[in-house]
Amino acid sequence: MILLTGSTGNIGVHLARHLLQRGENVRLLVRDTRNQILQEAELRQC
């Protein structure tokens, strides 16, 4: 499993897509801009 921070940024979003296309399990740490709380989101390849 790969933990990726900054995944909502310009580079991070492309890196997350690339990792998912390679079949990697990716866990993202994203900021909830509504209340500035860090939340964890898990993506799984469909």
URMO-V341709 format. One record per backbone hydrogen bond with DSSP energy under -1.0 kcal/mol. CO is the residue of the C=O (numbers start at 0). NH is the residue of the N-H. Records with the same first field share a line. If there is no record, write none. Layout:
BEGIN
CO->NH  NH
END
This chain:
BEGIN
1->26
3->28
5->8
8->12
10->14
11->15
12->16
13->17
14->18
15->19
16->20
17->21
18->23
19->22
24->1
25->42
26->3
27->40
29->38
31->35
36->31
38->29
40->27
END
